[in-house]
Amino acid sequence: MVTGQTINSRHIDVFTFLGGDLQRQASDCKIPEEAFFDSLVYVSTPEQLSEALRRQPAIMILSSQVAGSFVAPPDGGTCCFSVRNVPMGMALLLQYFDKKPFRFTQWGQRHPTAVVHPEATIGADVFLGPFCVIGAHAIIGDGCMIGSHAVIENHARIGERCVIHPHVFIGAACEVGRGCEIHPHTTIGSDGFGYAAELDGTPRKIPHLGNVKIGDGVEIGANCAIDRATLTSTHVRSGTKLDNICHIAHNCDLGENGLYTAGFMMGGSTKIGRQFVTGGCSVVTSHVTLADNVVLQGRSAVTNDVPDSGPYGGYPLQPLKQAMKTAVSIGQLNEIRRNLNRVMRHLRLAEPDHKKPADS
């Protein structure tokens, strides 16, 4: 729930008040087509503006492009603001309507089926869901929410105000910073994929004795796997966001504020710089280093060091403009081949037909 006055007082650096009643109160956020009198709506197009004005919601947030031609309502009408960056506006205001805590706390602070080792340390105002397991010497910071069937193994540490969704596994001695969120079925601290070959080729597993260290404000999507290091730590630095179905191998180091889209995979002992951004289904091989501010096009593959910042794409990896030209050229290969054959025949450089391969 949020009022116009709250927006105007707390977020004046992002939102510009256009007019209307600052006391209007919104209890939910809807698209313009589904808005009611107590809704907050975002408006990005003239069509959405017309629909929102017809429904007269409590609060209306207009993109700066639409707000330029907008006439503010009188003091008693819809409370209206403009915003330059709509996604940032959503990030700031949707938190007032987020009912995520109520998914966890319907059973009370600690469900009777939660299993907590007597030598674990549980902070103040911690919710423990049904059948979660907290191991010996584990530390759970104040204000955390631990979902049902989550497992926090021995000596693991969870910082303050973390949300650990149901069926999350956090392995022994792994560390999670403050204000993190880890979504269902994600595994933190599984063994890395490391083997030595016997003389007869039989693989012998290399024990992984290290851990995973996750910084502050990290969010990890569902069905991700982050392997513990062999001897040291696998790092996911503060501010990093992982989408669903990402794999981070042992001994890796992910720099601050990276954005990793679904399907990202990386090999072991690779270091990625700060503010990395990748499209979906990209792959980074083991034992390479990427600079800060590298951007990967979706379905890219990195097999060597990337020492310079900038956008890249494709496989083999190229600067993005070259990669896009290469992608276009691949679609024209058959035509290029036919034209080349014509030129070769014209210059009498082509082989006789009886010598050509059957698939030429």
The 8 nearest C-alpha neighbors of each residue, nearest first, counted from 0:
[[1, 26, 95, 25, 96, 27, 24, 2],
 [2, 0, 25, 24, 95, 5, 26, 3],
 [3, 1, 24, 5, 4, 23, 22, 25],
 [2, 4, 21, 6, 5, 22, 23, 7],
 [3, 5, 21, 7, 2, 6, 8, 22],
 [6, 4, 2, 8, 3, 7, 9, 1],
 [7, 5, 3, 10, 4, 9, 8, 2],
 [6, 8, 4, 11, 5, 10, 9, 3],
 [7, 9, 5, 6, 11, 10, 4, 3],
 [10, 8, 6, 5, 7, 11, 12, 4],
 [11, 9, 6, 12, 13, 7, 8, 14],
 [10, 12, 7, 14, 13, 8, 9, 15],
 [11, 13, 10, 14, 15, 9, 7, 8],
 [14, 12, 11, 10, 82, 15, 88, 83],
 [15, 13, 82, 11, 81, 80, 12, 10],
 [16, 14, 81, 80, 17, 11, 82, 13],
 [15, 17, 80, 18, 79, 14, 81, 7],
 [18, 16, 80, 79, 71, 15, 81, 19],
 [17, 19, 71, 79, 16, 78, 72, 74],
 [20, 18, 78, 74, 76, 77, 73, 72],
 [19, 21, 78, 74, 75, 22, 76, 23],
 [22, 20, 3, 4, 23, 78, 19, 2],
 [21, 23, 20, 3, 2, 4, 24, 78],
 [24, 22, 57, 21, 2, 20, 3, 78],
 [23, 25, 2, 1, 57, 22, 37, 26],
 [26, 24, 37, 38, 1, 39, 0, 57],
 [25, 27, 0, 37, 38, 24, 1, 96],
 [28, 26, 38, 25, 96, 39, 29, 0],
 [27, 29, 39, 38, 40, 30, 96, 26],
 [30, 28, 34, 40, 33, 38, 39, 31],
 [29, 31, 32, 33, 40, 34, 41, 28],
 [32, 30, 51, 34, 33, 40, 50, 47],
 [31, 33, 30, 34, 50, 51, 47, 29],
 [34, 32, 31, 30, 29, 35, 54, 38],
 [33, 35, 31, 29, 38, 32, 30, 56],
 [36, 34, 38, 37, 56, 54, 33, 55],
 [35, 37, 56, 57, 38, 55, 34, 54],
 [38, 36, 25, 57, 35, 56, 26, 24],
 [39, 37, 25, 27, 56, 35, 28, 57],
 [38, 40, 58, 28, 25, 59, 57, 27],
 [41, 39, 59, 29, 30, 31, 28, 60],
 [42, 40, 60, 61, 59, 43, 30, 39],
 [41, 43, 61, 47, 48, 60, 44, 62],
 [42, 44, 62, 61, 65, 41, 47, 45],
 [43, 45, 47, 46, 42, 65, 48, 62],
 [46, 44, 48, 47, 49, 65, 43, 42],
 [47, 45, 49, 48, 44, 50, 43, 51],
 [46, 48, 50, 44, 45, 49, 42, 31],
 [47, 49, 45, 51, 46, 50, 42, 52],
 [50, 48, 52, 46, 47, 51, 45, 53],
 [49, 51, 53, 47, 48, 52, 31, 32],
 [52, 50, 31, 48, 54, 53, 49, 55],
 [53, 51, 55, 49, 54, 50, 48, 56],
 [52, 54, 50, 51, 55, 49, 48, 56],
 [53, 55, 51, 52, 56, 35, 50, 34],
 [56, 54, 52, 53, 36, 51, 77, 57],
 [57, 55, 36, 38, 35, 58, 37, 54],
 [56, 58, 37, 77, 36, 38, 23, 25],
 [59, 57, 39, 78, 77, 56, 79, 40],
 [58, 60, 79, 40, 39, 41, 78, 80],
 [61, 59, 41, 80, 81, 79, 42, 40],
 [62, 60, 81, 42, 66, 41, 80, 65],
 [61, 63, 82, 43, 64, 65, 81, 83],
 [62, 64, 66, 83, 65, 82, 81, 61],
 [65, 63, 62, 66, 67, 43, 61, 83],
 [66, 64, 63, 67, 62, 61, 68, 44],
 [65, 67, 69, 63, 68, 64, 61, 62],
 [68, 66, 65, 69, 64, 63, 70, 62],
 [67, 69, 66, 65, 70, 64, 63, 45],
 [70, 68, 66, 67, 71, 65, 17, 61],
 [71, 69, 72, 68, 66, 17, 67, 18],
 [70, 72, 18, 17, 69, 73, 19, 79],
 [73, 71, 19, 76, 18, 70, 74, 77],
 [74, 72, 19, 75, 76, 71, 18, 20],
 [75, 73, 19, 20, 76, 18, 72, 78],
 [74, 76, 20, 73, 19, 77, 72, 78],
 [77, 75, 19, 73, 74, 72, 20, 78],
 [76, 78, 57, 19, 58, 79, 56, 55],
 [77, 79, 19, 58, 20, 21, 18, 3],
 [80, 78, 59, 17, 18, 58, 60, 19],
 [81, 79, 16, 60, 17, 15, 14, 61],
 [82, 80, 61, 15, 60, 62, 63, 14],
 [81, 83, 14, 62, 63, 84, 85, 61],
 [84, 82, 63, 62, 85, 81, 13, 14],
 [83, 85, 87, 82, 86, 88, 62, 63],
 [84, 86, 88, 87, 82, 89, 62, 83],
 [87, 85, 89, 88, 84, 90, 91, 83],
 [88, 86, 90, 89, 85, 84, 91, 13],
 [87, 89, 85, 91, 86, 90, 84, 92],
 [88, 90, 86, 87, 92, 91, 93, 85],
 [89, 91, 87, 88, 92, 93, 86, 94],
 [90, 92, 88, 89, 93, 87, 94, 10],
 [91, 93, 94, 89, 95, 90, 88, 96],
 [94, 92, 95, 96, 89, 90, 91, 97],
 [93, 95, 97, 92, 96, 91, 90, 89],
 [96, 94, 93, 0, 92, 97, 1, 91],
 [95, 97, 94, 93, 0, 27, 98, 28],
 [98, 96, 94, 99, 95, 93, 100, 101],
 [99, 97, 101, 100, 96, 102, 95, 94],
 [98, 100, 101, 102, 97, 103, 96, 104],
 [101, 99, 102, 103, 98, 104, 144, 97],
 [100, 102, 104, 103, 99, 98, 105, 97],
 [103, 101, 100, 99, 104, 105, 98, 146],
 [104, 102, 101, 100, 105, 146, 128, 144],
 [103, 105, 101, 107, 106, 102, 100, 108],
 [104, 106, 107, 103, 101, 102, 108, 100],
 [107, 105, 104, 110, 108, 103, 109, 128],
 [108, 106, 104, 105, 109, 110, 126, 103],
 [107, 109, 126, 127, 104, 125, 110, 106],
 [110, 108, 127, 126, 107, 111, 128, 113],
 [109, 111, 129, 112, 128, 113, 127, 106],
 [112, 110, 113, 109, 129, 114, 130, 128],
 [111, 113, 130, 129, 110, 114, 131, 128],
 [114, 112, 130, 131, 129, 110, 111, 132],
 [115, 113, 132, 131, 133, 112, 130, 116],
 [116, 114, 133, 132, 117, 113, 134, 119],
 [115, 117, 135, 119, 134, 118, 133, 114],
 [116, 118, 119, 115, 135, 120, 136, 134],
 [119, 117, 135, 136, 116, 120, 137, 134],
 [118, 120, 136, 137, 135, 116, 117, 138],
 [121, 119, 138, 137, 139, 122, 118, 136],
 [120, 122, 139, 138, 119, 140, 123, 125],
 [123, 121, 141, 140, 139, 125, 120, 124],
 [122, 124, 141, 125, 142, 121, 140, 143],
 [125, 123, 142, 141, 126, 122, 143, 108],
 [126, 124, 142, 143, 123, 144, 141, 122],
 [125, 127, 108, 144, 109, 145, 143, 128],
 [128, 126, 109, 145, 110, 108, 144, 113],
 [127, 129, 147, 146, 110, 131, 145, 113],
 [130, 128, 147, 110, 112, 113, 131, 148],
 [129, 131, 113, 148, 112, 147, 132, 128],
 [132, 130, 148, 149, 113, 147, 129, 150],
 [131, 133, 114, 150, 115, 151, 113, 149],
 [132, 134, 115, 151, 116, 152, 114, 150],
 [135, 133, 153, 152, 116, 137, 151, 119],
 [134, 136, 153, 119, 118, 116, 137, 154],
 [137, 135, 119, 154, 118, 153, 138, 134],
 [136, 138, 154, 155, 119, 153, 135, 134],
 [139, 137, 156, 120, 119, 157, 121, 136],
 [138, 140, 157, 121, 122, 156, 120, 158],
 [141, 139, 159, 158, 122, 157, 143, 138],
 [142, 140, 122, 123, 159, 143, 124, 125],
 [141, 143, 160, 124, 125, 159, 123, 140],
 [144, 142, 160, 161, 125, 141, 162, 159],
 [143, 145, 126, 162, 125, 163, 146, 161],
 [144, 146, 163, 127, 128, 126, 164, 162],
 [147, 145, 165, 164, 128, 149, 163, 144],
 [146, 148, 128, 129, 165, 131, 149, 130],
 [147, 149, 131, 130, 166, 165, 150, 129],
 [148, 150, 166, 131, 167, 165, 147, 146],
 [151, 149, 132, 168, 131, 152, 169, 133],
 [152, 150, 133, 169, 134, 132, 168, 170],
 [151, 153, 171, 134, 170, 155, 150, 133],
 [152, 154, 134, 135, 171, 137, 155, 136],
 [155, 153, 137, 172, 136, 171, 135, 156],
 [156, 154, 172, 137, 173, 171, 153, 174],
 [155, 157, 138, 174, 137, 175, 139, 173],
 [158, 156, 175, 139, 140, 138, 174, 176],
 [159, 157, 177, 176, 140, 175, 161, 139],
 [158, 160, 140, 177, 141, 161, 142, 143],
 [161, 159, 143, 142, 178, 177, 141, 162],
 [162, 160, 179, 143, 178, 180, 159, 177],
 [161, 163, 180, 144, 143, 164, 145, 179],
 [164, 162, 145, 181, 146, 180, 144, 161],
 [163, 165, 146, 182, 183, 181, 167, 162],
 [166, 164, 146, 147, 149, 183, 167, 148],
 [165, 167, 149, 148, 184, 183, 168, 164],
 [166, 168, 149, 184, 185, 183, 165, 186],
 [167, 169, 186, 150, 149, 187, 170, 151],
 [170, 168, 187, 151, 188, 150, 186, 152],
 [169, 171, 188, 152, 173, 187, 168, 151],
 [170, 172, 152, 153, 155, 173, 154, 169],
 [173, 171, 155, 154, 210, 153, 170, 174],
 [174, 172, 155, 211, 210, 171, 170, 212],
 [175, 173, 156, 212, 155, 213, 157, 211],
 [174, 176, 213, 157, 158, 156, 212, 214],
 [175, 177, 215, 158, 214, 213, 157, 179],
 [178, 176, 158, 215, 159, 179, 160, 161],
 [177, 179, 161, 216, 160, 215, 159, 176],
 [180, 178, 161, 216, 217, 218, 177, 215],
 [179, 181, 162, 218, 161, 163, 219, 182],
 [182, 180, 219, 163, 218, 164, 220, 162],
 [181, 183, 221, 220, 164, 219, 185, 180],
 [184, 182, 221, 164, 165, 166, 167, 185],
 [183, 185, 222, 167, 166, 221, 186, 182],
 [186, 184, 222, 223, 167, 221, 183, 224],
 [185, 187, 168, 224, 167, 169, 223, 225],
 [188, 186, 169, 225, 170, 189, 168, 224],
 [189, 187, 227, 170, 226, 211, 225, 169],
 [188, 190, 226, 227, 187, 191, 186, 170],
 [191, 189, 226, 227, 207, 188, 192, 206],
 [190, 192, 226, 249, 193, 227, 248, 189],
 [191, 193, 190, 194, 249, 248, 226, 204],
 [192, 194, 205, 191, 204, 195, 206, 207],
 [195, 193, 204, 205, 203, 202, 196, 192],
 [194, 196, 203, 202, 204, 197, 205, 193],
 [195, 197, 202, 200, 201, 203, 198, 194],
 [196, 198, 200, 201, 199, 202, 195, 203],
 [199, 197, 200, 196, 201, 202, 195, 203],
 [198, 200, 197, 201, 196, 202, 203, 195],
 [201, 199, 197, 196, 198, 202, 195, 203],
 [200, 202, 197, 196, 199, 203, 198, 195],
 [203, 201, 196, 195, 194, 197, 200, 204],
 [204, 202, 195, 194, 196, 201, 205, 197],
 [203, 205, 194, 206, 193, 195, 202, 192],
 [204, 206, 194, 193, 207, 203, 195, 229],
 [207, 205, 204, 208, 229, 190, 193, 191],
 [208, 206, 229, 209, 190, 228, 205, 230],
 [207, 209, 230, 229, 206, 228, 210, 231],
 [210, 208, 230, 228, 231, 229, 232, 227],
 [209, 211, 227, 232, 173, 228, 172, 188],
 [212, 210, 233, 173, 227, 232, 188, 234],
 [213, 211, 174, 234, 173, 233, 175, 235],
 [212, 214, 175, 235, 176, 236, 174, 234],
 [215, 213, 237, 176, 236, 235, 217, 175],
 [216, 214, 176, 237, 177, 217, 178, 179],
 [215, 217, 179, 178, 238, 237, 177, 218],
 [218, 216, 179, 238, 239, 215, 240, 237],
 [217, 219, 180, 240, 179, 181, 241, 216],
 [220, 218, 241, 181, 240, 182, 242, 180],
 [221, 219, 243, 242, 182, 241, 181, 223],
 [220, 222, 182, 243, 183, 185, 223, 184],
 [223, 221, 185, 184, 244, 243, 183, 220],
 [222, 224, 185, 244, 245, 221, 246, 243],
 [225, 223, 186, 246, 185, 187, 247, 226],
 [224, 226, 247, 187, 188, 246, 248, 186],
 [227, 225, 189, 249, 188, 191, 248, 190],
 [226, 228, 210, 188, 211, 249, 190, 209],
 [229, 227, 250, 209, 249, 232, 233, 231],
 [228, 230, 207, 209, 208, 231, 227, 249],
 [229, 231, 209, 208, 228, 207, 232, 210],
 [230, 232, 209, 228, 229, 210, 233, 250],
 [233, 231, 210, 228, 211, 209, 250, 234],
 [232, 234, 250, 211, 251, 228, 227, 249],
 [235, 233, 252, 212, 236, 253, 213, 211],
 [234, 236, 213, 253, 214, 252, 212, 254],
 [235, 237, 214, 255, 254, 253, 234, 213],
 [238, 236, 214, 215, 255, 239, 217, 216],
 [237, 239, 256, 216, 217, 255, 215, 240],
 [238, 240, 256, 257, 217, 237, 255, 258],
 [241, 239, 218, 258, 217, 219, 257, 259],
 [242, 240, 219, 259, 220, 218, 258, 260],
 [241, 243, 220, 261, 260, 259, 219, 240],
 [242, 244, 220, 221, 261, 245, 222, 223],
 [243, 245, 223, 222, 262, 261, 221, 242],
 [246, 244, 223, 263, 262, 264, 243, 261],
 [247, 245, 264, 224, 223, 225, 248, 263],
 [248, 246, 225, 265, 226, 224, 264, 245],
 [247, 249, 267, 226, 266, 265, 225, 251],
 [248, 250, 228, 226, 267, 191, 227, 251],
 [249, 251, 228, 233, 268, 267, 232, 248],
 [252, 250, 268, 269, 233, 249, 267, 270],
 [251, 253, 234, 270, 233, 235, 271, 254],
 [252, 254, 235, 271, 236, 234, 270, 251],
 [255, 253, 273, 272, 236, 271, 252, 257],
 [254, 256, 273, 236, 237, 238, 239, 257],
 [257, 255, 239, 238, 274, 273, 237, 258],
 [256, 258, 274, 275, 239, 255, 276, 240],
 [259, 257, 276, 240, 275, 239, 241, 260],
 [260, 258, 241, 277, 242, 276, 240, 257],
 [259, 261, 279, 242, 278, 277, 263, 241],
 [262, 260, 242, 243, 279, 244, 263, 245],
 [261, 263, 280, 245, 244, 279, 264, 260],
 [264, 262, 245, 280, 281, 261, 282, 260],
 [265, 263, 246, 282, 245, 247, 262, 283],
 [266, 264, 283, 284, 247, 282, 248, 246],
 [265, 267, 285, 284, 248, 283, 269, 268],
 [266, 268, 248, 285, 249, 269, 251, 250],
 [269, 267, 250, 251, 286, 285, 249, 270],
 [270, 268, 286, 251, 287, 285, 267, 288],
 [269, 271, 252, 288, 251, 253, 289, 287],
 [272, 270, 289, 253, 254, 288, 252, 290],
 [273, 271, 291, 254, 290, 289, 275, 253],
 [272, 274, 254, 291, 255, 275, 292, 256],
 [275, 273, 257, 256, 292, 255, 291, 276],
 [274, 276, 257, 293, 292, 273, 294, 258],
 [277, 275, 294, 258, 257, 259, 295, 274],
 [278, 276, 295, 259, 294, 260, 296, 297],
 [297, 277, 279, 296, 260, 295, 281, 280],
 [278, 280, 297, 260, 261, 281, 262, 298],
 [279, 281, 262, 298, 263, 297, 261, 282],
 [282, 280, 298, 299, 263, 279, 297, 300],
 [281, 283, 300, 264, 265, 263, 301, 299],
 [284, 282, 265, 301, 300, 266, 302, 264],
 [283, 285, 266, 302, 265, 301, 282, 287],
 [284, 286, 266, 267, 269, 287, 268, 265],
 [287, 285, 269, 268, 267, 284, 288, 266],
 [288, 286, 269, 304, 285, 303, 270, 289],
 [289, 287, 270, 304, 269, 271, 305, 290],
 [290, 288, 305, 271, 272, 304, 306, 270],
 [291, 289, 272, 306, 307, 308, 305, 293],
 [290, 292, 272, 273, 293, 308, 274, 275],
 [293, 291, 274, 308, 275, 273, 309, 294],
 [292, 294, 308, 309, 275, 291, 310, 290],
 [293, 295, 310, 276, 277, 275, 309, 311],
 [296, 294, 277, 311, 312, 310, 278, 276],
 [295, 297, 312, 278, 299, 277, 311, 298],
 [278, 296, 298, 279, 299, 281, 280, 295],
 [299, 297, 281, 280, 279, 296, 300, 313],
 [298, 300, 313, 281, 312, 297, 296, 314],
 [299, 301, 282, 314, 283, 281, 316, 313],
 [300, 302, 283, 303, 316, 284, 282, 299],
 [301, 303, 284, 283, 300, 304, 287, 316],
 [304, 302, 287, 301, 305, 284, 288, 286],
 [303, 305, 288, 287, 289, 306, 302, 301],
 [304, 306, 289, 307, 290, 288, 303, 308],
 [307, 305, 290, 289, 304, 308, 288, 291],
 [308, 306, 290, 305, 309, 293, 291, 289],
 [309, 307, 293, 292, 290, 291, 306, 310],
 [308, 310, 293, 294, 292, 307, 311, 318],
 [309, 311, 294, 319, 295, 293, 318, 312],
 [312, 310, 319, 318, 295, 317, 294, 296],
 [313, 311, 296, 319, 299, 322, 316, 295],
 [312, 314, 299, 316, 322, 315, 317, 300],
 [315, 313, 316, 300, 299, 312, 301, 317],
 [314, 316, 313, 317, 300, 301, 302, 299],
 [315, 317, 314, 313, 312, 301, 300, 311],
 [318, 316, 322, 311, 312, 319, 321, 313],
 [319, 317, 311, 321, 320, 310, 322, 312],
 [318, 320, 311, 322, 312, 310, 321, 317],
 [321, 319, 323, 322, 318, 324, 311, 317],
 [322, 320, 324, 319, 323, 318, 317, 325],
 [321, 323, 319, 325, 317, 312, 320, 324],
 [322, 324, 326, 320, 325, 321, 319, 327],
 [325, 323, 321, 327, 326, 322, 328, 320],
 [324, 326, 328, 322, 323, 327, 321, 329],
 [325, 327, 323, 329, 324, 328, 322, 330],
 [328, 326, 324, 325, 330, 329, 323, 331],
 [327, 329, 325, 331, 330, 326, 324, 332],
 [330, 328, 332, 326, 331, 327, 325, 333],
 [329, 331, 328, 327, 332, 326, 333, 334],
 [332, 330, 328, 329, 334, 333, 335, 327],
 [333, 331, 335, 329, 334, 330, 336, 328],
 [334, 332, 336, 335, 331, 337, 330, 329],
 [333, 335, 337, 336, 331, 332, 338, 339],
 [336, 334, 332, 338, 333, 337, 339, 331],
 [335, 337, 333, 339, 334, 338, 332, 340],
 [338, 336, 334, 340, 339, 335, 333, 341],
 [337, 339, 341, 335, 340, 336, 334, 342],
 [338, 340, 336, 342, 341, 337, 335, 343],
 [341, 339, 343, 337, 338, 342, 344, 336],
 [342, 340, 338, 344, 339, 343, 345, 337],
 [341, 343, 345, 339, 340, 344, 346, 338],
 [342, 344, 348, 340, 349, 346, 345, 341],
 [345, 343, 347, 349, 341, 346, 342, 348],
 [344, 346, 342, 347, 343, 341, 348, 349],
 [345, 347, 343, 344, 348, 342, 349, 341],
 [348, 346, 344, 345, 349, 343, 350, 342],
 [347, 349, 343, 346, 344, 350, 345, 342],
 [350, 348, 344, 343, 347, 351, 340, 346],
 [349, 351, 354, 352, 348, 355, 353, 344],
 [352, 350, 353, 354, 349, 355, 348, 344],
 [351, 353, 355, 354, 350, 349, 356, 357],
 [352, 354, 351, 355, 350, 356, 357, 349],
 [355, 353, 352, 351, 350, 356, 357, 349],
 [354, 356, 352, 353, 357, 359, 350, 351],
 [357, 355, 359, 358, 354, 353, 352, 350],
 [356, 358, 359, 355, 354, 353, 352, 351],
 [359, 357, 356, 355, 354, 352, 333, 353],
 [358, 356, 357, 355, 336, 337, 340, 352]]
